[in-house]
Amino acid sequence: MTTQRRQRAREAWDEIAAGYDEVVTPTHAHVSKAALDAAGIRPGMRFLDVAAGTGALSLPAARLGAEVVATDISPAMVEHLAARVKEEGLSNVEARAMDGHALELADDAFDVSGSQYGIMLFPDLPRALGEMVRVTKPCGRVFVVVYGNPEEVEFLGFFTRAMRAVIPDFEGLPLDPTPLPFQVADPAKLRQRLEEAGLEDVRVETVAEELEFGSGRQLWEWLMNSNPIPGLLVADTTEEQRAAAREAMDELLRERAEDAEVAVLTNPVHIGIGTK
């Protein structure tokens, strides 16, 4: 990653860090538990979280008794993570701003290294995986959590449908070439990348992420704070168009919820894990 590209990425994630911490991190708890269970996190283990955001993976690992080092390219994300650590009174989490393409960490230092919805966004995924493997102890485990087929990711589908209700020619997220968030959406490709990074006994488990939304505004805020990409997709729209899109989301969510108070959107998520 060039210095200029690194700076742009840092600034983009810094800009949404507060919203990410408030509305996105709390929604990842179920998948975080599934990933940590698959990795066998136990008290006393040294655990590295790459592209940690504001702690969706780091904090539950620390609560399980692991010694956690959480890294993220965004200093603002790290600040929010550190604030969560302080608020919970945890003494076993170290949060550091760091580019996952070039980890400033020693070889063979961690029992487990993981990344949830993190390095799937990296422009050089093989290098990032190689770094995670490098810093993991022999016989240690490396895992990544990524989204599956974008056509089955319901929050993306609801977003696109709502925008097209307002702007019929809205393109949405271009899928050719494959955008970075879905570069290993195919479980076979995820397995291949993990094996190419030097991992053995690789397995890929698919779980269903469930997200609950009570209103179009709530879904809109989640989307805009989940990643810089949605904001870029609507950058040329007017506030009137965005408000109309939120109203369209309201209607879509009401149809999904039927008589319930909230609508549940599901998304396929792959947990890929291997042994060094």
Secondary structure as the mmCIF struct_conf table of DSSP 4:
data_model
#
loop_
_struct_conf.conf_type_id
_struct_conf.id
_struct_conf.beg_label_comp_id
_struct_conf.beg_label_asym_id
_struct_conf.beg_label_seq_id
_struct_conf.end_label_comp_id
_struct_conf.end_label_asym_id
_struct_conf.end_label_seq_id
HELX_RH_AL_P HELX_RH_AL_P1 THR A 3 GLY A 19
HELX_RH_PI_P HELX_RH_PI_P1 TYR A 20 VAL A 24
HELX_RH_3T_P HELX_RH_3T_P1 THR A 25 HIS A 28
HELX_RH_AL_P HELX_RH_AL_P2 ALA A 29 ALA A 39
TURN_TY1_P TURN_TY1_P1 GLY A 40 GLY A 40
TURN_TY1_P TURN_TY1_P2 PRO A 43 GLY A 44
STRN STRN1 ARG A 46 VAL A 50
BEND BEND1 ALA A 51 ALA A 51
TURN_TY1_P TURN_TY1_P3 GLY A 53 LEU A 57
HELX_RH_AL_P HELX_RH_AL_P3 SER A 58 ARG A 63
TURN_TY1_P TURN_TY1_P4 LEU A 64 GLY A 65
STRN STRN2 GLU A 67 ASP A 72
BEND BEND2 ILE A 73 ILE A 73
HELX_RH_AL_P HELX_RH_AL_P4 PRO A 75 GLU A 88
TURN_TY1_P TURN_TY1_P5 GLY A 89 GLY A 89
BEND BEND3 SER A 91 ASN A 92
STRN STRN3 VAL A 93 ALA A 97
TURN_TY1_P TURN_TY1_P6 GLY A 100 HIS A 101
BEND BEND4 ALA A 102 ALA A 102
BEND BEND5 LEU A 105 LEU A 105
TURN_TY1_P TURN_TY1_P7 ASP A 107 ASP A 108
STRN STRN4 PHE A 110 GLN A 116
BEND BEND6 TYR A 117 GLY A 118
HELX_RH_3T_P HELX_RH_3T_P2 ILE A 119 LEU A 121
BEND BEND7 PRO A 123 PRO A 123
HELX_RH_AL_P HELX_RH_AL_P5 LEU A 125 ARG A 134
TURN_TY1_P TURN_TY1_P8 VAL A 135 VAL A 135
STRN STRN5 THR A 136 TYR A 147
HELX_RH_3T_P HELX_RH_3T_P3 PRO A 150 GLU A 152
HELX_RH_AL_P HELX_RH_AL_P6 GLU A 154 VAL A 166
BEND BEND8 ILE A 167 ILE A 167
TURN_TY1_P TURN_TY1_P9 PRO A 168 ASP A 169
BEND BEND9 LEU A 173 LEU A 173
BEND BEND10 ASP A 176 PRO A 177
HELX_LH_PP_P HELX_LH_PP_P1 THR A 178 PRO A 179
HELX_RH_3T_P HELX_RH_3T_P4 LEU A 180 PHE A 182
TURN_TY1_P TURN_TY1_P10 GLN A 183 VAL A 184
BEND BEND11 ASP A 186 ASP A 186
HELX_RH_AL_P HELX_RH_AL_P7 PRO A 187 GLU A 196
TURN_TY1_P TURN_TY1_P11 ALA A 197 GLY A 198
STRN STRN6 GLU A 200 PHE A 213
BEND BEND12 GLY A 214 SER A 215
HELX_RH_AL_P HELX_RH_AL_P8 GLY A 216 SER A 226
HELX_RH_AL_P HELX_RH_AL_P9 PRO A 228 LEU A 233
TURN_TY1_P TURN_TY1_P12 VAL A 234 ASP A 236
BEND BEND13 THR A 237 THR A 237
HELX_RH_AL_P HELX_RH_AL_P10 GLU A 239 ALA A 257
TURN_TY1_P TURN_TY1_P13 GLU A 258 ASP A 259
BEND BEND14 ALA A 260 VAL A 262
STRN STRN7 ALA A 263 THR A 275
#
